[in-house]
Amino acid sequence: MREIPLPPPGSKAARPRILVMGDVMLDRLIQGEARRLSVEAPVPIVLQQSDSQRAGGAANVAVNLAALGAQVVLTGVVGRDSEAESLEQVVREGGVEGVHFVSRADLPTTVKTRIVAHRQQIARLDREAVHLLDADSLAGLLAVLRREIPRSRAILVPDYGKGVVTPSLWSSLVELCAREEVPLLVDPSPRAAAGDYQGASLVKPNWAEALRAARRPGEEPPGVEEIGRRWLAASDALAVLITRGEAGMSLFRPHQPAFHAPAQRRDVFDVTGAGDTVLATMGWAMAAGLELEDATWLANLAGGLAVERFGTARIGRRELQRGLAPEGDLEDKLISRGALESFLAAHRREGRRIVFTNGCFDILHPGHLRLLRRCAACGDVVVVGLNSDSSVRRLKGARRPVLSAGDRALVLAALPEVHAVVIFEEDTPAELIAQVLPDVLVKGGDYRPEDVVGRDLVEGRGGRLELIPLRAGISTSRLVEGMEAHDPADDSESRSGGKN
């Protein structure tokens, strides 16, 4: 893993002031269960269980920057409607310090509503009007730019092609950034040409956008090195960063060899907003004074972490640090009962589904891994209730546990499927389940539904119980019995050649 010198938390370098301007959106996420098809049409009936709102588009870039510790100012165009008010509330709650929206009575605020069942999108509803800036909106945005650019360490422009980033506005933006010597980073519109962003410090297309814009009619798809060179020539940018999904990222600069950051192996759940996370991380790292190669590596890491989550995600500094040193910071996953409420509240504000399971987890074996992987597939945040040592002794006998609660908790925390481990002293997890109030309760298939502790509480709130079939022949008790039945003298005899 690459060693990257992150600026100290709380330092001026770690909290750069960054301006974000572009197409702002409100993302709405409706989650539920789909158990049957409608009799009216061959479409699934989704029983709604949650409805949450998140920042989208340029607003998502802004909240990602805030999660990294930046001081963020956001501007864009919204309608004069309740959705604009909701969007401002969401970004302010996400840590954005300055929100300067330009409102238009003739346009709606862009809203993207995703309907999801069992972590699969059923449908997406878009409410938007693609437009060009009118004179009043252009004047309003320029007023914000002239005021904020001299105070900023970087300017980020996520262009979704909705009409905010016009040639006239871009020209003024380039001139202002050049005058103040402020880096200008842009994520191109899906329909843009490579030369549409002349004067940028860094242009960040994804592979599909880069290939579409640079490929010549009738030719076979060129390699990434050739595409990178063509983008550099056409954009006249100081750098071009092409995001390539599972192939990682490639950074191109004039008269320098390409820098390739390979992707880390990830379980991809949702790519929504991953490009926003990459742009935010790249902008924060550059504004903090990191070299472009290190900034690219960090952005690559952040994008990989983002696709492991459902919906738009915010990747903060601590997650980056953990990703750079995955063997460390396991203690961050060990949550006390007193800190549990605030931990869960932060995830619920993001609309994430909470999954709970519990057990002794004494000597982790393949059956445990199967259970925990199924937990991860049932929701977004997996909370594991872990029996304390005294609780295990009461349940399993005086010779158990084999490992202490602290050791068992650290082993669980090392698993990427687990987001929190909470130790409980009681014989059953009833009190802990009442505190967690999970959306999904998971137990092994050796339980009957009516015998599962907490089932009534969870289902009474609209949640569900999932029983996971056990893998035959594997249990901690059998492993322990096998070790106890083994005679250590047999090993010593076999190593010496046996008895004479």
Backbone hydrogen bonds, N-H to C=O, Kabsch-Sander energy under -0.5 kcal/mol:
donor,donor_aa,acceptor,acceptor_aa,energy
4,I,2,R,-0.6
6,L,4,I,-1.5
11,S,8,P,-2.0
15,R,11,S,-0.8
15,R,12,K,-0.7
18,I,16,P,-0.6
18,I,71,Q,-2.8
19,L,154,A,-2.1
20,V,73,V,-3.0
21,M,156,L,-2.5
22,G,75,T,-1.3
23,D,158,P,-1.3
24,V,22,G,-0.8
25,M,56,G,-1.9
26,L,110,T,-2.4
27,D,25,M,-0.5
27,D,54,R,-2.7
28,R,26,L,-0.5
28,R,112,K,-3.0
29,L,52,S,-2.9
30,I,28,R,-0.5
30,I,114,R,-2.9
31,Q,29,L,-0.6
31,Q,50,S,-2.0
32,G,116,V,-1.9
33,E,47,L,-1.6
35,R,33,E,-0.5
35,R,45,I,-0.6
36,R,45,I,-0.6
38,S,43,V,-3.0
43,V,41,A,-2.8
45,I,36,R,-2.6
46,V,44,P,-0.6
47,L,33,E,-3.4
47,L,45,I,-0.6
48,Q,46,V,-0.9
49,Q,31,Q,-3.4
50,S,31,Q,-2.0
52,S,29,L,-2.4
54,R,27,D,-3.3
56,G,25,M,-2.5
58,A,23,D,-2.7
59,A,56,G,-1.6
60,N,57,G,-0.7
61,V,57,G,-1.5
62,A,58,A,-1.9
63,V,59,A,-2.0
64,N,60,N,-1.9
65,L,61,V,-2.1
66,A,62,A,-2.1
67,A,63,V,-2.0
68,L,64,N,-1.2
69,G,65,L,-0.6
69,G,66,A,-1.1
70,A,65,L,-2.1
71,Q,16,P,-2.2
72,V,70,A,-0.7
73,V,18,I,-2.2
74,L,98,G,-3.0
75,T,20,V,-2.3
76,G,100,H,-0.6
78,V,102,V,-2.3
80,R,104,R,-1.0
80,R,107,L,-0.5
81,D,79,G,-1.3
84,A,81,D,-0.6
85,E,81,D,-1.2
86,S,82,S,-2.3
87,L,83,E,-2.5
88,E,84,A,-2.3
89,Q,85,E,-2.1
90,V,86,S,-2.5
91,V,87,L,-2.4
92,R,88,E,-2.2
93,E,89,Q,-2.4
94,G,90,V,-1.3
95,G,92,R,-1.7
96,V,91,V,-2.3
97,E,72,V,-1.0
98,G,72,V,-2.1
100,H,74,L,-3.0
100,H,98,G,-0.5
102,V,76,G,-3.0
103,S,101,F,-0.6
104,R,78,V,-2.1
107,L,104,R,-0.8
111,V,127,R,-2.4
112,K,26,L,-2.3
113,T,111,V,-0.5
113,T,125,L,-3.3
114,R,28,R,-3.0
114,R,112,K,-0.6
115,I,123,A,-2.9
116,V,30,I,-3.1
116,V,114,R,-0.6
117,A,120,Q,-2.6
118,H,32,G,-1.1
120,Q,117,A,-1.5
122,I,115,I,-3.7
123,A,115,I,-1.3
125,L,113,T,-3.1
126,D,124,R,-0.5
127,R,111,V,-2.9
128,E,126,D,-0.5
131,H,162,K,-2.4
133,L,163,G,-0.8
138,L,134,D,-2.5
139,A,135,A,-2.3
140,G,136,D,-2.2
141,L,137,S,-2.5
142,L,138,L,-2.5
143,A,139,A,-1.9
144,V,140,G,-1.5
145,L,141,L,-2.5
146,R,142,L,-2.8
147,R,143,A,-1.4
148,E,144,V,-2.6
149,I,145,L,-2.5
151,R,148,E,-1.3
152,S,148,E,-0.5
152,S,149,I,-1.5
153,R,17,R,-3.7
154,A,17,R,-0.7
155,I,183,P,-2.4
156,L,19,L,-2.8
157,V,185,L,-2.5
159,D,157,V,-0.8
159,D,187,D,-2.5
160,Y,158,P,-0.8
166,T,164,V,-1.7
170,W,166,T,-2.9
171,S,167,P,-2.3
172,S,168,S,-1.8
173,L,169,L,-2.4
174,V,170,W,-2.8
175,E,171,S,-2.0
176,L,172,S,-2.3
177,C,173,L,-2.4
178,A,174,V,-2.5
179,R,175,E,-2.1
180,E,176,L,-1.8
181,E,177,C,-1.0
182,V,177,C,-2.2
185,L,155,I,-2.9
185,L,183,P,-0.5
186,V,202,L,-2.3
187,D,157,V,-2.3
192,A,189,S,-1.9
196,D,193,A,-1.8
197,Y,194,A,-0.5
198,Q,195,G,-0.7
199,G,235,S,-0.8
200,A,197,Y,-1.6
201,S,184,L,-2.5
202,L,184,L,-1.7
203,V,239,A,-1.8
204,K,186,V,-2.5
207,W,243,T,-1.7
210,A,206,N,-3.0
211,L,207,W,-2.8
212,R,208,A,-2.3
213,A,209,E,-2.2
214,A,210,A,-1.6
215,R,211,L,-2.3
219,E,216,R,-1.9
227,I,223,G,-2.2
228,G,224,V,-2.7
229,R,225,E,-2.0
230,R,226,E,-2.2
231,W,227,I,-2.2
232,L,228,G,-2.2
233,A,229,R,-2.3
234,A,230,R,-2.5
235,S,231,W,-2.7
236,D,232,L,-1.9
238,L,200,A,-1.1
239,A,201,S,-0.7
240,V,252,F,-2.4
241,L,203,V,-2.7
242,I,240,V,-0.6
242,I,250,S,-2.8
243,T,205,P,-1.9
243,T,241,L,-0.6
244,R,248,G,-3.1
247,A,244,R,-2.1
248,G,245,G,-2.1
249,M,261,A,-2.3
250,S,242,I,-2.1
251,L,259,F,-3.2
252,F,240,V,-2.8
256,Q,253,R,-1.5
259,F,251,L,-2.4
260,H,258,A,-0.5
261,A,249,M,-2.8
261,A,259,F,-0.5
268,V,266,R,-0.8
269,F,267,D,-0.7
269,F,307,V,-2.9
270,D,307,V,-1.8
274,A,271,V,-2.0
277,T,273,G,-1.9
278,V,274,A,-2.1
279,L,275,G,-2.4
280,A,276,D,-2.6
281,T,277,T,-2.5
282,M,278,V,-2.6
283,G,279,L,-2.6
284,W,280,A,-2.6
285,A,281,T,-2.6
286,M,282,M,-2.3
287,A,283,G,-2.5
288,A,284,W,-1.9
289,G,286,M,-1.3
290,L,285,A,-2.5
295,A,291,E,-2.7
296,T,292,L,-2.6
297,W,293,E,-2.2
298,L,294,D,-2.4
299,A,295,A,-2.5
300,N,296,T,-2.4
301,L,297,W,-2.1
302,A,298,L,-2.8
303,G,299,A,-2.5
304,G,300,N,-1.8
305,L,301,L,-2.1
306,A,302,A,-2.1
307,V,303,G,-1.7
308,E,305,L,-0.8
309,R,306,A,-1.7
315,I,313,A,-0.5
316,G,314,R,-0.6
317,R,67,A,-1.0
320,L,316,G,-1.8
321,Q,317,R,-2.5
322,R,318,R,-2.4
323,G,319,E,-2.3
324,L,320,L,-2.2
325,A,321,Q,-1.6
328,G,325,A,-2.5
332,D,329,D,-1.2
333,K,330,L,-1.9
334,L,331,E,-1.5
335,I,333,K,-1.0
335,I,421,V,-1.9
340,L,336,S,-0.8
341,E,337,R,-0.5
343,F,339,A,-1.8
344,L,340,L,-2.5
345,A,341,E,-2.4
346,A,342,S,-1.8
347,H,343,F,-1.1
348,R,344,L,-2.5
349,R,345,A,-2.0
350,E,346,A,-0.6
350,E,347,H,-0.6
351,G,348,R,-1.8
352,R,347,H,-2.0
355,V,381,V,-3.2
356,F,440,V,-2.6
357,T,383,V,-1.8
359,G,385,G,-2.0
363,I,361,F,-0.8
368,H,365,H,-0.9
369,L,365,H,-1.8
370,R,366,P,-2.3
371,L,367,G,-2.1
372,L,368,H,-2.6
373,R,369,L,-2.2
374,R,370,R,-2.0
375,C,371,L,-1.9
376,A,372,L,-2.1
377,A,373,R,-1.4
378,C,374,R,-0.7
378,C,375,C,-1.3
379,G,375,C,-0.6
379,G,376,A,-0.6
380,D,353,R,-2.0
381,V,353,R,-2.3
383,V,355,V,-3.3
383,V,381,V,-0.6
384,V,382,V,-0.5
384,V,420,A,-2.8
385,G,357,T,-3.0
385,G,383,V,-0.6
386,L,384,V,-0.6
386,L,422,V,-2.9
387,N,359,G,-1.7
388,S,424,F,-2.2
392,V,388,S,-2.5
393,R,389,D,-2.3
394,R,390,S,-1.9
395,L,391,S,-1.6
396,K,392,V,-3.6
397,G,393,R,-2.0
400,R,397,G,-1.5
408,R,404,S,-2.8
409,A,405,A,-2.5
410,L,406,G,-1.8
411,V,407,D,-2.1
412,L,408,R,-2.1
413,A,409,A,-2.5
414,A,410,L,-1.3
415,L,412,L,-1.8
418,V,415,L,-1.4
419,H,382,V,-2.1
420,A,382,V,-1.5
421,V,333,K,-2.7
422,V,384,V,-2.8
424,F,386,L,-2.4
433,I,429,P,-3.0
434,A,430,A,-2.0
435,Q,431,E,-1.2
436,V,432,L,-2.7
437,L,433,I,-3.2
439,D,354,I,-2.1
440,V,354,I,-1.9
441,L,464,R,-2.6
442,V,356,F,-2.9
443,K,466,E,-2.3
445,G,468,I,-3.0
447,Y,444,G,-1.5
451,D,448,R,-2.1
452,V,448,R,-0.6
452,V,449,P,-1.2
455,R,452,V,-1.6
458,V,454,G,-2.4
459,E,455,R,-2.8
460,G,456,D,-2.0
461,R,457,L,-0.8
461,R,458,V,-0.9
462,G,459,E,-1.4
463,G,458,V,-2.5
464,R,439,D,-1.9
466,E,441,L,-3.0
468,I,443,K,-2.8
468,I,466,E,-0.6
472,A,470,L,-0.7
474,I,471,R,-1.4
475,S,473,G,-0.5
479,L,475,S,-1.9
480,V,476,T,-2.8
481,E,477,S,-2.6
482,G,478,R,-2.3
483,M,479,L,-2.0
484,E,480,V,-2.5
485,A,481,E,-2.0
486,H,482,G,-0.8
490,D,487,D,-1.8
491,D,487,D,-0.7
491,D,488,P,-0.6
492,S,488,P,-1.4
493,E,489,A,-2.3
494,S,490,D,-2.3
495,R,491,D,-2.4
496,S,492,S,-1.4
497,G,494,S,-0.8
498,G,493,E,-3.8
